[in-house]
Amino acid sequence: GDHMGFAIWVQGANQVMFQTRPSLLEDNEIFAAASVAAPVMLYVTVTDLAAVAAKLQKYTVLMAEREPFYGANEISYKEPGGHIVHFAEFPDRT
């Protein structure tokens, strides 16, 4: 619309993204209830998403693995402290 939905700051290989709640919910409404109580939503880029998922089997999957338009493979978990942790693998970057 007429407002910024997100912003990304980059320094070297590090990135920090800020996203508005409406923009987040537009991306995937599964985050609607979970994001209200979540103090933080962390987006982590990994080189082997399957290995991460195998190690996190005992944790609650919030969003099943998906392939969004920007080419990543992603999965989200709710960790015991209530935070949402979103893992992404970009196959063309490995």
PDB file of N, CA, C and O in Angstrom:
ATOM      1  N   GLY A   1       0.814  -1.181   0.000  1.00  0.00           N
ATOM      2  CA  GLY A   1       0.000   0.000   0.000  1.00  0.00           C
ATOM      3  C   GLY A   1       0.859   1.245   0.000  1.00  0.00           C
ATOM      4  O   GLY A   1       1.848   1.343  -0.726  1.00  0.00           O
ATOM      5  N   ASP A   2       0.464   2.185   0.821  1.00  0.00           N
ATOM      6  CA  ASP A   2       1.176   3.449   0.864  1.00  0.00           C
ATOM      7  C   ASP A   2       2.119   3.566   2.058  1.00  0.00           C
ATOM      8  O   ASP A   2       2.602   4.656   2.363  1.00  0.00           O
ATOM      9  N   HIS A   3       2.386   2.433   2.746  1.00  0.00           N
ATOM     10  CA  HIS A   3       3.287   2.426   3.887  1.00  0.00           C
ATOM     11  C   HIS A   3       4.352   1.344   3.705  1.00  0.00           C
ATOM     12  O   HIS A   3       4.127   0.345   3.023  1.00  0.00           O
ATOM     13  N   MET A   4       5.503   1.557   4.319  1.00  0.00           N
ATOM     14  CA  MET A   4       6.565   0.560   4.281  1.00  0.00           C
ATOM     15  C   MET A   4       6.156  -0.636   5.136  1.00  0.00           C
ATOM     16  O   MET A   4       5.720  -0.453   6.273  1.00  0.00           O
ATOM     17  N   GLY A   5       6.289  -1.859   4.611  1.00  0.00           N
ATOM     18  CA  GLY A   5       5.942  -3.076   5.337  1.00  0.00           C
ATOM     19  C   GLY A   5       7.125  -3.695   6.053  1.00  0.00           C
ATOM     20  O   GLY A   5       6.963  -4.367   7.072  1.00  0.00           O
ATOM     21  N   PHE A   6       8.319  -3.467   5.516  1.00  0.00           N
ATOM     22  CA  PHE A   6       9.517  -3.998   6.166  1.00  0.00           C
ATOM     23  C   PHE A   6      10.736  -3.204   5.713  1.00  0.00           C
ATOM     24  O   PHE A   6      10.707  -2.493   4.708  1.00  0.00           O
ATOM     25  N   ALA A   7      11.805  -3.348   6.484  1.00  0.00           N
ATOM     26  CA  ALA A   7      13.080  -2.721   6.143  1.00  0.00           C
ATOM     27  C   ALA A   7      14.186  -3.682   6.531  1.00  0.00           C
ATOM     28  O   ALA A   7      14.080  -4.381   7.539  1.00  0.00           O
ATOM     29  N   ILE A   8      15.248  -3.724   5.739  1.00  0.00           N
ATOM     30  CA  ILE A   8      16.390  -4.588   6.019  1.00  0.00           C
ATOM     31  C   ILE A   8      17.653  -3.730   6.079  1.00  0.00           C
ATOM     32  O   ILE A   8      17.946  -2.961   5.164  1.00  0.00           O
ATOM     33  N   TRP A   9      18.393  -3.882   7.181  1.00  0.00           N
ATOM     34  CA  TRP A   9      19.685  -3.241   7.319  1.00  0.00           C
ATOM     35  C   TRP A   9      20.745  -4.309   7.117  1.00  0.00           C
ATOM     36  O   TRP A   9      20.647  -5.401   7.676  1.00  0.00           O
ATOM     37  N   VAL A  10      21.759  -3.994   6.319  1.00  0.00           N
ATOM     38  CA  VAL A  10      22.815  -4.956   6.003  1.00  0.00           C
ATOM     39  C   VAL A  10      24.166  -4.347   6.343  1.00  0.00           C
ATOM     40  O   VAL A  10      24.447  -3.194   6.012  1.00  0.00           O
ATOM     41  N   GLN A  11      25.000  -5.145   7.012  1.00  0.00           N
ATOM     42  CA  GLN A  11      26.396  -4.763   7.242  1.00  0.00           C
ATOM     43  C   GLN A  11      27.225  -6.027   7.045  1.00  0.00           C
ATOM     44  O   GLN A  11      27.165  -6.955   7.851  1.00  0.00           O
ATOM     45  N   GLY A  12      27.986  -6.049   5.981  1.00  0.00           N
ATOM     46  CA  GLY A  12      28.747  -7.251   5.654  1.00  0.00           C
ATOM     47  C   GLY A  12      27.804  -8.411   5.382  1.00  0.00           C
ATOM     48  O   GLY A  12      26.886  -8.297   4.569  1.00  0.00           O
ATOM     49  N   ALA A  13      28.032  -9.529   6.067  1.00  0.00           N
ATOM     50  CA  ALA A  13      27.181 -10.704   5.900  1.00  0.00           C
ATOM     51  C   ALA A  13      25.990 -10.709   6.861  1.00  0.00           C
ATOM     52  O   ALA A  13      25.182 -11.638   6.837  1.00  0.00           O
ATOM     53  N   ASN A  14      25.875  -9.691   7.696  1.00  0.00           N
ATOM     54  CA  ASN A  14      24.807  -9.633   8.690  1.00  0.00           C
ATOM     55  C   ASN A  14      23.637  -8.796   8.197  1.00  0.00           C
ATOM     56  O   ASN A  14      23.819  -7.764   7.552  1.00  0.00           O
ATOM     57  N   GLN A  15      22.432  -9.260   8.513  1.00  0.00           N
ATOM     58  CA  GLN A  15      21.219  -8.537   8.145  1.00  0.00           C
ATOM     59  C   GLN A  15      20.271  -8.487   9.335  1.00  0.00           C
ATOM     60  O   GLN A  15      20.177  -9.444  10.104  1.00  0.00           O
ATOM     61  N   VAL A  16      19.583  -7.390   9.479  1.00  0.00           N
ATOM     62  CA  VAL A  16      18.508  -7.260  10.450  1.00  0.00           C
ATOM     63  C   VAL A  16      17.291  -6.755   9.693  1.00  0.00           C
ATOM     64  O   VAL A  16      17.360  -5.749   8.987  1.00  0.00           O
ATOM     65  N   MET A  17      16.178  -7.460   9.847  1.00  0.00           N
ATOM     66  CA  MET A  17      14.947  -7.074   9.151  1.00  0.00           C
ATOM     67  C   MET A  17      13.887  -6.720  10.187  1.00  0.00           C
ATOM     68  O   MET A  17      13.681  -7.448  11.158  1.00  0.00           O
ATOM     69  N   PHE A  18      13.234  -5.616   9.970  1.00  0.00           N
ATOM     70  CA  PHE A  18      12.091  -5.201  10.770  1.00  0.00           C
ATOM     71  C   PHE A  18      10.873  -5.294   9.858  1.00  0.00           C
ATOM     72  O   PHE A  18      10.898  -4.810   8.727  1.00  0.00           O
ATOM     73  N   GLN A  19       9.816  -5.914  10.353  1.00  0.00           N
ATOM     74  CA  GLN A  19       8.622  -6.107   9.540  1.00  0.00           C
ATOM     75  C   GLN A  19       7.391  -5.753  10.369  1.00  0.00           C
ATOM     76  O   GLN A  19       7.297  -6.125  11.538  1.00  0.00           O
ATOM     77  N   THR A  20       6.460  -5.041   9.769  1.00  0.00           N
ATOM     78  CA  THR A  20       5.231  -4.701  10.480  1.00  0.00           C
ATOM     79  C   THR A  20       4.356  -5.941  10.623  1.00  0.00           C
ATOM     80  O   THR A  20       4.437  -6.865   9.814  1.00  0.00           O
ATOM     81  N   ARG A  21       3.528  -5.953  11.649  1.00  0.00           N
ATOM     82  CA  ARG A  21       2.619  -7.091  11.851  1.00  0.00           C
ATOM     83  C   ARG A  21       1.701  -7.290  10.648  1.00  0.00           C
ATOM     84  O   ARG A  21       1.545  -8.432  10.217  1.00  0.00           O
ATOM     85  N   PRO A  22       1.079  -6.245  10.072  1.00  0.00           N
ATOM     86  CA  PRO A  22       0.236  -6.470   8.889  1.00  0.00           C
ATOM     87  C   PRO A  22       0.995  -7.108   7.722  1.00  0.00           C
ATOM     88  O   PRO A  22       0.451  -7.962   7.022  1.00  0.00           O
ATOM     89  N   SER A  23       2.248  -6.697   7.513  1.00  0.00           N
ATOM     90  CA  SER A  23       3.047  -7.279   6.444  1.00  0.00           C
ATOM     91  C   SER A  23       3.352  -8.747   6.731  1.00  0.00           C
ATOM     92  O   SER A  23       3.304  -9.584   5.829  1.00  0.00           O
ATOM     93  N   LEU A  24       3.662  -9.053   7.974  1.00  0.00           N
ATOM     94  CA  LEU A  24       3.929 -10.434   8.373  1.00  0.00           C
ATOM     95  C   LEU A  24       2.706 -11.309   8.151  1.00  0.00           C
ATOM     96  O   LEU A  24       2.817 -12.412   7.615  1.00  0.00           O
ATOM     97  N   LEU A  25       1.553 -10.827   8.556  1.00  0.00           N
ATOM     98  CA  LEU A  25       0.319 -11.612   8.425  1.00  0.00           C
ATOM     99  C   LEU A  25      -0.092 -11.764   6.968  1.00  0.00           C
ATOM    100  O   LEU A  25      -0.698 -12.769   6.594  1.00  0.00           O
ATOM    101  N   GLU A  26       0.230 -10.782   6.153  1.00  0.00           N
ATOM    102  CA  GLU A  26      -0.049 -10.882   4.724  1.00  0.00           C
ATOM    103  C   GLU A  26       0.806 -11.980   4.094  1.00  0.00           C
ATOM    104  O   GLU A  26       0.361 -12.684   3.188  1.00  0.00           O
ATOM    105  N   ASP A  27       2.038 -12.117   4.586  1.00  0.00           N
ATOM    106  CA  ASP A  27       2.944 -13.144   4.085  1.00  0.00           C
ATOM    107  C   ASP A  27       2.432 -14.537   4.437  1.00  0.00           C
ATOM    108  O   ASP A  27       2.432 -15.429   3.589  1.00  0.00           O
ATOM    109  N   ASN A  28       1.993 -14.731   5.689  1.00  0.00           N
ATOM    110  CA  ASN A  28       1.510 -16.038   6.113  1.00  0.00           C
ATOM    111  C   ASN A  28       0.662 -15.864   7.364  1.00  0.00           C
ATOM    112  O   ASN A  28       1.188 -15.561   8.434  1.00  0.00           O
ATOM    113  N   GLU A  29      -0.632 -16.052   7.238  1.00  0.00           N
ATOM    114  CA  GLU A  29      -1.538 -15.810   8.364  1.00  0.00           C
ATOM    115  C   GLU A  29      -1.369 -16.805   9.499  1.00  0.00           C
ATOM    116  O   GLU A  29      -1.958 -16.614  10.563  1.00  0.00           O
ATOM    117  N   ILE A  30      -0.581 -17.867   9.310  1.00  0.00           N
ATOM    118  CA  ILE A  30      -0.329 -18.818  10.386  1.00  0.00           C
ATOM    119  C   ILE A  30       0.360 -18.143  11.572  1.00  0.00           C
ATOM    120  O   ILE A  30       0.301 -18.641  12.696  1.00  0.00           O
ATOM    121  N   PHE A  31       1.020 -16.994  11.313  1.00  0.00           N
ATOM    122  CA  PHE A  31       1.708 -16.279  12.371  1.00  0.00           C
ATOM    123  C   PHE A  31       0.776 -15.382  13.190  1.00  0.00           C
ATOM    124  O   PHE A  31       1.218 -14.789  14.173  1.00  0.00           O
ATOM    125  N   ALA A  32      -0.478 -15.269  12.818  1.00  0.00           N
ATOM    126  CA  ALA A  32      -1.402 -14.331  13.463  1.00  0.00           C
ATOM    127  C   ALA A  32      -1.448 -14.510  14.973  1.00  0.00           C
ATOM    128  O   ALA A  32      -1.118 -13.580  15.709  1.00  0.00           O
ATOM    129  N   ALA A  33      -1.844 -15.668  15.447  1.00  0.00           N
ATOM    130  CA  ALA A  33      -1.956 -15.894  16.890  1.00  0.00           C
ATOM    131  C   ALA A  33      -0.585 -15.998  17.548  1.00  0.00           C
ATOM    132  O   ALA A  33      -0.369 -15.441  18.624  1.00  0.00           O
ATOM    133  N   ALA A  34       0.329 -16.699  16.917  1.00  0.00           N
ATOM    134  CA  ALA A  34       1.644 -16.927  17.509  1.00  0.00           C
ATOM    135  C   ALA A  34       2.439 -15.643  17.658  1.00  0.00           C
ATOM    136  O   ALA A  34       3.159 -15.480  18.643  1.00  0.00           O
ATOM    137  N   SER A  35       2.328 -14.740  16.716  1.00  0.00           N
ATOM    138  CA  SER A  35       3.144 -13.528  16.764  1.00  0.00           C
ATOM    139  C   SER A  35       2.667 -12.534  17.807  1.00  0.00           C
ATOM    140  O   SER A  35       3.438 -11.667  18.219  1.00  0.00           O
ATOM    141  N   VAL A  36       1.425 -12.633  18.244  1.00  0.00           N
ATOM    142  CA  VAL A  36       0.915 -11.710  19.259  1.00  0.00           C
ATOM    143  C   VAL A  36       1.648 -11.924  20.580  1.00  0.00           C
ATOM    144  O   VAL A  36       2.005 -10.961  21.260  1.00  0.00           O
ATOM    145  N   ALA A  37       1.871 -13.189  20.943  1.00  0.00           N
ATOM    146  CA  ALA A  37       2.517 -13.499  22.217  1.00  0.00           C
ATOM    147  C   ALA A  37       4.031 -13.643  22.094  1.00  0.00           C
ATOM    148  O   ALA A  37       4.726 -13.681  23.109  1.00  0.00           O
ATOM    149  N   ALA A  38       4.547 -13.722  20.888  1.00  0.00           N
ATOM    150  CA  ALA A  38       5.984 -13.950  20.707  1.00  0.00           C
ATOM    151  C   ALA A  38       6.769 -12.668  20.928  1.00  0.00           C
ATOM    152  O   ALA A  38       6.540 -11.674  20.240  1.00  0.00           O
ATOM    153  N   PRO A  39       7.696 -12.683  21.883  1.00  0.00           N
ATOM    154  CA  PRO A  39       8.524 -11.494  22.098  1.00  0.00           C
ATOM    155  C   PRO A  39       9.400 -11.170  20.890  1.00  0.00           C
ATOM    156  O   PRO A  39       9.645 -10.001  20.591  1.00  0.00           O
ATOM    157  N   VAL A  40       9.872 -12.207  20.197  1.00  0.00           N
ATOM    158  CA  VAL A  40      10.794 -12.034  19.076  1.00  0.00           C
ATOM    159  C   VAL A  40      10.490 -13.073  18.014  1.00  0.00           C
ATOM    160  O   VAL A  40      10.114 -14.204  18.320  1.00  0.00           O
ATOM    161  N   MET A  41      10.658 -12.676  16.766  1.00  0.00           N
ATOM    162  CA  MET A  41      10.637 -13.634  15.662  1.00  0.00           C
ATOM    163  C   MET A  41      12.004 -13.541  15.008  1.00  0.00           C
ATOM    164  O   MET A  41      12.381 -12.492  14.484  1.00  0.00           O
ATOM    165  N   LEU A  42      12.737 -14.628  15.040  1.00  0.00           N
ATOM    166  CA  LEU A  42      14.101 -14.663  14.542  1.00  0.00           C
ATOM    167  C   LEU A  42      14.148 -15.417  13.222  1.00  0.00           C
ATOM    168  O   LEU A  42      13.590 -16.510  13.121  1.00  0.00           O
ATOM    169  N   TYR A  43      14.795 -14.862  12.217  1.00  0.00           N
ATOM    170  CA  TYR A  43      14.949 -15.473  10.899  1.00  0.00           C
ATOM    171  C   TYR A  43      16.412 -15.834  10.746  1.00  0.00           C
ATOM    172  O   TYR A  43      17.278 -14.959  10.751  1.00  0.00           O
ATOM    173  N   VAL A  44      16.692 -17.133  10.608  1.00  0.00           N
ATOM    174  CA  VAL A  44      18.061 -17.618  10.568  1.00  0.00           C
ATOM    175  C   VAL A  44      18.312 -18.305   9.227  1.00  0.00           C
ATOM    176  O   VAL A  44      17.566 -19.205   8.842  1.00  0.00           O
ATOM    177  N   THR A  45      19.355 -17.887   8.519  1.00  0.00           N
ATOM    178  CA  THR A  45      19.739 -18.534   7.274  1.00  0.00           C
ATOM    179  C   THR A  45      20.694 -19.676   7.605  1.00  0.00           C
ATOM    180  O   THR A  45      21.672 -19.490   8.329  1.00  0.00           O
ATOM    181  N   VAL A  46      20.400 -20.863   7.067  1.00  0.00           N
ATOM    182  CA  VAL A  46      21.218 -22.050   7.327  1.00  0.00           C
ATOM    183  C   VAL A  46      21.648 -22.668   5.995  1.00  0.00           C
ATOM    184  O   VAL A  46      21.082 -22.360   4.947  1.00  0.00           O
ATOM    185  N   THR A  47      22.646 -23.534   6.049  1.00  0.00           N
ATOM    186  CA  THR A  47      23.121 -24.193   4.829  1.00  0.00           C
ATOM    187  C   THR A  47      22.500 -25.569   4.623  1.00  0.00           C
ATOM    188  O   THR A  47      22.596 -26.117   3.525  1.00  0.00           O
ATOM    189  N   ASP A  48      21.857 -26.153   5.658  1.00  0.00           N
ATOM    190  CA  ASP A  48      21.250 -27.478   5.540  1.00  0.00           C
ATOM    191  C   ASP A  48      19.968 -27.526   6.359  1.00  0.00           C
ATOM    192  O   ASP A  48      19.988 -27.894   7.534  1.00  0.00           O
ATOM    193  N   LEU A  49      18.860 -27.155   5.741  1.00  0.00           N
ATOM    194  CA  LEU A  49      17.582 -27.093   6.440  1.00  0.00           C
ATOM    195  C   LEU A  49      17.144 -28.464   6.942  1.00  0.00           C
ATOM    196  O   LEU A  49      16.575 -28.567   8.029  1.00  0.00           O
ATOM    197  N   ALA A  50      17.398 -29.504   6.179  1.00  0.00           N
ATOM    198  CA  ALA A  50      17.020 -30.863   6.599  1.00  0.00           C
ATOM    199  C   ALA A  50      17.731 -31.256   7.885  1.00  0.00           C
ATOM    200  O   ALA A  50      17.124 -31.884   8.752  1.00  0.00           O
ATOM    201  N   ALA A  51      18.985 -30.905   8.027  1.00  0.00           N
ATOM    202  CA  ALA A  51      19.736 -31.216   9.242  1.00  0.00           C
ATOM    203  C   ALA A  51      19.180 -30.453  10.440  1.00  0.00           C
ATOM    204  O   ALA A  51      19.082 -31.004  11.537  1.00  0.00           O
ATOM    205  N   VAL A  52      18.820 -29.200  10.237  1.00  0.00           N
ATOM    206  CA  VAL A  52      18.224 -28.399  11.313  1.00  0.00           C
ATOM    207  C   VAL A  52      16.898 -29.020  11.741  1.00  0.00           C
ATOM    208  O   VAL A  52      16.659 -29.204  12.934  1.00  0.00           O
ATOM    209  N   ALA A  53      16.044 -29.341  10.788  1.00  0.00           N
ATOM    210  CA  ALA A  53      14.735 -29.937  11.096  1.00  0.00           C
ATOM    211  C   ALA A  53      14.895 -31.265  11.834  1.00  0.00           C
ATOM    212  O   ALA A  53      14.121 -31.560  12.744  1.00  0.00           O
ATOM    213  N   ALA A  54      15.876 -32.060  11.458  1.00  0.00           N
ATOM    214  CA  ALA A  54      16.106 -33.345  12.130  1.00  0.00           C
ATOM    215  C   ALA A  54      16.476 -33.143  13.597  1.00  0.00           C
ATOM    216  O   ALA A  54      16.067 -33.924  14.456  1.00  0.00           O
ATOM    217  N   LYS A  55      17.245 -32.104  13.883  1.00  0.00           N
ATOM    218  CA  LYS A  55      17.665 -31.846  15.264  1.00  0.00           C
ATOM    219  C   LYS A  55      16.565 -31.202  16.107  1.00  0.00           C
ATOM    220  O   LYS A  55      16.628 -31.232  17.336  1.00  0.00           O
ATOM    221  N   LEU A  56      15.566 -30.626  15.458  1.00  0.00           N
ATOM    222  CA  LEU A  56      14.515 -29.911  16.191  1.00  0.00           C
ATOM    223  C   LEU A  56      13.184 -30.666  16.215  1.00  0.00           C
ATOM    224  O   LEU A  56      12.138 -30.053  16.426  1.00  0.00           O
ATOM    225  N   GLN A  57      13.204 -31.961  16.005  1.00  0.00           N
ATOM    226  CA  GLN A  57      11.967 -32.742  15.922  1.00  0.00           C
ATOM    227  C   GLN A  57      11.094 -32.650  17.165  1.00  0.00           C
ATOM    228  O   GLN A  57       9.874 -32.771  17.057  1.00  0.00           O
ATOM    229  N   LYS A  58      11.675 -32.441  18.337  1.00  0.00           N
ATOM    230  CA  LYS A  58      10.874 -32.404  19.566  1.00  0.00           C
ATOM    231  C   LYS A  58      10.184 -31.052  19.785  1.00  0.00           C
ATOM    232  O   LYS A  58       9.362 -30.922  20.691  1.00  0.00           O
ATOM    233  N   TYR A  59      10.506 -30.055  18.972  1.00  0.00           N
ATOM    234  CA  TYR A  59       9.915 -28.735  19.128  1.00  0.00           C
ATOM    235  C   TYR A  59       8.691 -28.564  18.232  1.00  0.00           C
ATOM    236  O   TYR A  59       8.533 -29.277  17.241  1.00  0.00           O
ATOM    237  N   THR A  60       7.844 -27.628  18.582  1.00  0.00           N
ATOM    238  CA  THR A  60       6.593 -27.382  17.862  1.00  0.00           C
ATOM    239  C   THR A  60       6.853 -26.680  16.535  1.00  0.00           C
ATOM    240  O   THR A  60       7.421 -25.588  16.496  1.00  0.00           O
ATOM    241  N   VAL A  61       6.431 -27.320  15.455  1.00  0.00           N
ATOM    242  CA  VAL A  61       6.519 -26.691  14.130  1.00  0.00           C
ATOM    243  C   VAL A  61       5.360 -25.716  14.014  1.00  0.00           C
ATOM    244  O   VAL A  61       4.200 -26.106  14.141  1.00  0.00           O
ATOM    245  N   LEU A  62       5.664 -24.474  13.779  1.00  0.00           N
ATOM    246  CA  LEU A  62       4.633 -23.460  13.626  1.00  0.00           C
ATOM    247  C   LEU A  62       4.203 -23.349  12.172  1.00  0.00           C
ATOM    248  O   LEU A  62       3.014 -23.248  11.867  1.00  0.00           O
ATOM    249  N   MET A  63       5.179 -23.369  11.289  1.00  0.00           N
ATOM    250  CA  MET A  63       4.891 -23.323   9.850  1.00  0.00           C
ATOM    251  C   MET A  63       5.664 -24.453   9.189  1.00  0.00           C
ATOM    252  O   MET A  63       6.890 -24.516   9.278  1.00  0.00           O
ATOM    253  N   ALA A  64       4.942 -25.339   8.530  1.00  0.00           N
ATOM    254  CA  ALA A  64       5.579 -26.461   7.844  1.00  0.00           C
ATOM    255  C   ALA A  64       6.508 -25.955   6.750  1.00  0.00           C
ATOM    256  O   ALA A  64       6.399 -24.814   6.301  1.00  0.00           O
ATOM    257  N   GLU A  65       7.406 -26.806   6.338  1.00  0.00           N
ATOM    258  CA  GLU A  65       8.363 -26.419   5.307  1.00  0.00           C
ATOM    259  C   GLU A  65       7.638 -25.915   4.068  1.00  0.00           C
ATOM    260  O   GLU A  65       6.638 -26.485   3.632  1.00  0.00           O
ATOM    261  N   ARG A  66       8.169 -24.833   3.515  1.00  0.00           N
ATOM    262  CA  ARG A  66       7.573 -24.234   2.319  1.00  0.00           C
ATOM    263  C   ARG A  66       8.662 -23.634   1.449  1.00  0.00           C
ATOM    264  O   ARG A  66       9.796 -23.446   1.891  1.00  0.00           O
ATOM    265  N   GLU A  67       8.307 -23.336   0.213  1.00  0.00           N
ATOM    266  CA  GLU A  67       9.197 -22.654  -0.719  1.00  0.00           C
ATOM    267  C   GLU A  67       8.509 -21.374  -1.186  1.00  0.00           C
ATOM    268  O   GLU A  67       7.703 -21.419  -2.115  1.00  0.00           O
ATOM    269  N   PRO A  68       8.810 -20.228  -0.558  1.00  0.00           N
ATOM    270  CA  PRO A  68       8.188 -18.968  -0.979  1.00  0.00           C
ATOM    271  C   PRO A  68       8.773 -18.467  -2.297  1.00  0.00           C
ATOM    272  O   PRO A  68       9.718 -19.043  -2.838  1.00  0.00           O
ATOM    273  N   PHE A  69       8.194 -17.390  -2.793  1.00  0.00           N
ATOM    274  CA  PHE A  69       8.553 -16.850  -4.102  1.00  0.00           C
ATOM    275  C   PHE A  69      10.012 -16.438  -4.229  1.00  0.00           C
ATOM    276  O   PHE A  69      10.529 -16.374  -5.344  1.00  0.00           O
ATOM    277  N   TYR A  70      10.697 -16.153  -3.109  1.00  0.00           N
ATOM    278  CA  TYR A  70      12.067 -15.646  -3.189  1.00  0.00           C
ATOM    279  C   TYR A  70      13.120 -16.748  -3.183  1.00  0.00           C
ATOM    280  O   TYR A  70      14.307 -16.457  -3.036  1.00  0.00           O
ATOM    281  N   GLY A  71      12.709 -18.018  -3.341  1.00  0.00           N
ATOM    282  CA  GLY A  71      13.646 -19.097  -3.602  1.00  0.00           C
ATOM    283  C   GLY A  71      14.235 -19.833  -2.420  1.00  0.00           C
ATOM    284  O   GLY A  71      15.110 -20.679  -2.604  1.00  0.00           O
ATOM    285  N   ALA A  72      13.789 -19.541  -1.218  1.00  0.00           N
ATOM    286  CA  ALA A  72      14.306 -20.245  -0.039  1.00  0.00           C
ATOM    287  C   ALA A  72      13.475 -21.488   0.241  1.00  0.00           C
ATOM    288  O   ALA A  72      12.362 -21.633  -0.266  1.00  0.00           O
ATOM    289  N   ASN A  73      14.019 -22.374   1.045  1.00  0.00           N
ATOM    290  CA  ASN A  73      13.239 -23.437   1.682  1.00  0.00           C
ATOM    291  C   ASN A  73      13.183 -23.032   3.145  1.00  0.00           C
ATOM    292  O   ASN A  73      14.220 -22.749   3.746  1.00  0.00           O
ATOM    293  N   GLU A  74      11.977 -23.000   3.736  1.00  0.00           N
ATOM    294  CA  GLU A  74      11.817 -22.448   5.084  1.00  0.00           C
ATOM    295  C   GLU A  74      10.966 -23.340   5.969  1.00  0.00           C
ATOM    296  O   GLU A  74      10.138 -24.113   5.488  1.00  0.00           O
ATOM    297  N   ILE A  75      11.184 -23.219   7.275  1.00  0.00           N
ATOM    298  CA  ILE A  75      10.354 -23.862   8.277  1.00  0.00           C
ATOM    299  C   ILE A  75      10.434 -23.003   9.544  1.00  0.00           C
ATOM    300  O   ILE A  75      11.470 -22.400   9.822  1.00  0.00           O
ATOM    301  N   SER A  76       9.339 -22.948  10.308  1.00  0.00           N
ATOM    302  CA  SER A  76       9.314 -22.136  11.528  1.00  0.00           C
ATOM    303  C   SER A  76       8.939 -22.993  12.728  1.00  0.00           C
ATOM    304  O   SER A  76       8.131 -23.916  12.631  1.00  0.00           O
ATOM    305  N   TYR A  77       9.546 -22.662  13.859  1.00  0.00           N
ATOM    306  CA  TYR A  77       9.293 -23.353  15.118  1.00  0.00           C
ATOM    307  C   TYR A  77       8.923 -22.341  16.191  1.00  0.00           C
ATOM    308  O   TYR A  77       9.295 -21.169  16.117  1.00  0.00           O
ATOM    309  N   LYS A  78       8.185 -22.813  17.187  1.00  0.00           N
ATOM    310  CA  LYS A  78       7.955 -22.013  18.389  1.00  0.00           C
ATOM    311  C   LYS A  78       8.824 -22.644  19.463  1.00  0.00           C
ATOM    312  O   LYS A  78       8.636 -23.806  19.823  1.00  0.00           O
ATOM    313  N   GLU A  79       9.776 -21.873  19.970  1.00  0.00           N
ATOM    314  CA  GLU A  79      10.675 -22.427  20.971  1.00  0.00           C
ATOM    315  C   GLU A  79      10.067 -22.266  22.362  1.00  0.00           C
ATOM    316  O   GLU A  79       9.127 -21.487  22.527  1.00  0.00           O
ATOM    317  N   PRO A  80      10.581 -22.984  23.372  1.00  0.00           N
ATOM    318  CA  PRO A  80       9.954 -22.999  24.698  1.00  0.00           C
ATOM    319  C   PRO A  80       9.732 -21.638  25.341  1.00  0.00           C
ATOM    320  O   PRO A  80       8.815 -21.489  26.148  1.00  0.00           O
ATOM    321  N   GLY A  81      10.546 -20.640  25.004  1.00  0.00           N
ATOM    322  CA  GLY A  81      10.370 -19.304  25.571  1.00  0.00           C
ATOM    323  C   GLY A  81       9.298 -18.482  24.880  1.00  0.00           C
ATOM    324  O   GLY A  81       9.045 -17.339  25.263  1.00  0.00           O
ATOM    325  N   GLY A  82       8.660 -19.063  23.854  1.00  0.00           N
ATOM    326  CA  GLY A  82       7.596 -18.378  23.146  1.00  0.00           C
ATOM    327  C   GLY A  82       8.038 -17.649  21.892  1.00  0.00           C
ATOM    328  O   GLY A  82       7.203 -17.115  21.162  1.00  0.00           O
ATOM    329  N   HIS A  83       9.327 -17.616  21.631  1.00  0.00           N
ATOM    330  CA  HIS A  83       9.843 -16.953  20.437  1.00  0.00           C
ATOM    331  C   HIS A  83       9.564 -17.808  19.204  1.00  0.00           C
ATOM    332  O   HIS A  83       9.473 -19.032  19.297  1.00  0.00           O
ATOM    333  N   ILE A  84       9.432 -17.168  18.071  1.00  0.00           N
ATOM    334  CA  ILE A  84       9.292 -17.862  16.798  1.00  0.00           C
ATOM    335  C   ILE A  84      10.667 -17.853  16.133  1.00  0.00           C
ATOM    336  O   ILE A  84      11.285 -16.798  15.991  1.00  0.00           O
ATOM    337  N   VAL A  85      11.140 -19.023  15.729  1.00  0.00           N
ATOM    338  CA  VAL A  85      12.427 -19.131  15.051  1.00  0.00           C
ATOM    339  C   VAL A  85      12.171 -19.702  13.663  1.00  0.00           C
ATOM    340  O   VAL A  85      11.657 -20.810  13.509  1.00  0.00           O
ATOM    341  N   HIS A  86      12.535 -18.934  12.681  1.00  0.00           N
ATOM    342  CA  HIS A  86      12.254 -19.232  11.275  1.00  0.00           C
ATOM    343  C   HIS A  86      13.586 -19.540  10.603  1.00  0.00           C
ATOM    344  O   HIS A  86      14.467 -18.681  10.551  1.00  0.00           O
ATOM    345  N   PHE A  87      13.741 -20.758  10.088  1.00  0.00           N
ATOM    346  CA  PHE A  87      14.984 -21.165   9.434  1.00  0.00           C
ATOM    347  C   PHE A  87      14.785 -21.167   7.931  1.00  0.00           C
ATOM    348  O   PHE A  87      13.739 -21.592   7.440  1.00  0.00           O
ATOM    349  N   ALA A  88      15.780 -20.695   7.200  1.00  0.00           N
ATOM    350  CA  ALA A  88      15.704 -20.632   5.738  1.00  0.00           C
ATOM    351  C   ALA A  88      17.011 -21.094   5.119  1.00  0.00           C
ATOM    352  O   ALA A  88      18.099 -20.731   5.567  1.00  0.00           O
ATOM    353  N   GLU A  89      16.878 -21.899   4.086  1.00  0.00           N
ATOM    354  CA  GLU A  89      18.023 -22.319   3.277  1.00  0.00           C
ATOM    355  C   GLU A  89      17.818 -21.771   1.879  1.00  0.00           C
ATOM    356  O   GLU A  89      16.754 -21.947   1.285  1.00  0.00           O
ATOM    357  N   PHE A  90      18.827 -21.113   1.359  1.00  0.00           N
ATOM    358  CA  PHE A  90      18.789 -20.603  -0.002  1.00  0.00           C
ATOM    359  C   PHE A  90      19.707 -21.485  -0.841  1.00  0.00           C
ATOM    360  O   PHE A  90      20.922 -21.287  -0.834  1.00  0.00           O
ATOM    361  N   PRO A  91      19.142 -22.466  -1.571  1.00  0.00           N
ATOM    362  CA  PRO A  91      19.970 -23.430  -2.307  1.00  0.00           C
ATOM    363  C   PRO A  91      20.992 -22.804  -3.240  1.00  0.00           C
ATOM    364  O   PRO A  91      22.082 -23.352  -3.405  1.00  0.00           O
ATOM    365  N   ASP A  92      20.673 -21.681  -3.850  1.00  0.00           N
ATOM    366  CA  ASP A  92      21.618 -21.061  -4.781  1.00  0.00           C
ATOM    367  C   ASP A  92      22.779 -20.361  -4.087  1.00  0.00           C
ATOM    368  O   ASP A  92      23.701 -19.896  -4.756  1.00  0.00           O
ATOM    369  N   ARG A  93      22.752 -20.278  -2.754  1.00  0.00           N
ATOM    370  CA  ARG A  93      23.822 -19.611  -2.007  1.00  0.00           C
ATOM    371  C   ARG A  93      24.745 -20.593  -1.311  1.00  0.00           C
ATOM    372  O   ARG A  93      25.726 -20.169  -0.700  1.00  0.00           O
ATOM    373  N   THR A  94      24.471 -21.891  -1.379  1.00  0.00           N
ATOM    374  CA  THR A  94      25.297 -22.867  -0.666  1.00  0.00           C
ATOM    375  C   THR A  94      26.407 -23.381  -1.527  1.00  0.00           C
ATOM    376  O   THR A  94      27.199 -24.212  -1.083  1.00  0.00           O
TER     377      THR A  94
END
